[in-house]
Amino acid sequence: MAAILPTSPLSIIKLAATSNSVTVGWAAPSDNGGTPITGYSVYYNGGGSSTTFTEVATVSGNTL
């Protein structure tokens, strides 16, 4: 059986920020695709017209 992707995490919010970092949090998605979610890969985009995303971290919880 082919894997089904979960839906996107919910309620992504900024918890704190400094001049060189940000802490974000989120809620688990409403649909896990039929398999428990064991972690999240977090990416950032430098802004502007860039379509390049860079992985920041892989986390097991819901805060980075």
N, C-alpha and C positions, 0 to 999 in steps of 0.2 A: 504494500500500500504506500502510495506517495505521501510525503509529508505535506501538511497544510500549514502555511505560515500563520502565526498569530496576528491579531490586529495590533495596531500601534498602541504604545503606552498612553495612559490617560493623565490629564491634569498635570502636565509638565510645568513646573514652577521654579523660579529662581529663589533659593533659600537665603543666599548670602553672596556678596561680591566684594572684591578688593580691586586695586588697580591692575593686578595681574592674574586674578583667578575668579572663578564663579563656582558656587555649589548649587546643584540642581537636584530636584526630587521629582518623582512621578509615581503614579498608581499603576498596578498591573493592568494589562489590557483586558477588555471584557470577554475576549475569546482567545484562548491559548492555542488554538489549532488542534486540540486533542492531545497535546503532550505538555506535561508540566514545564514551565519556563524556569531554566536554571541560571540564567544570566542575561545581561544586556550588553551590547556593544554600543559605545557612545562615540559619535562622530561630530566634527565641527566643520563649518564652511567659513572661509575668510571673508565672505560678503562680496559685495559688488556683483559683477556678472559671472563670477567663477562658478563652475559646476563641479568643482573638485572638492571632495570630502576627505578628511583625514581622521583616522581612528584615534581617539584620545585614550580610551581605556575599555576594558571589559570588566564589568562588575557583577557580583552575585546578588546584591540587594537592590534597593530602589533609590539610592542616593549616591551622587558622585560630587 
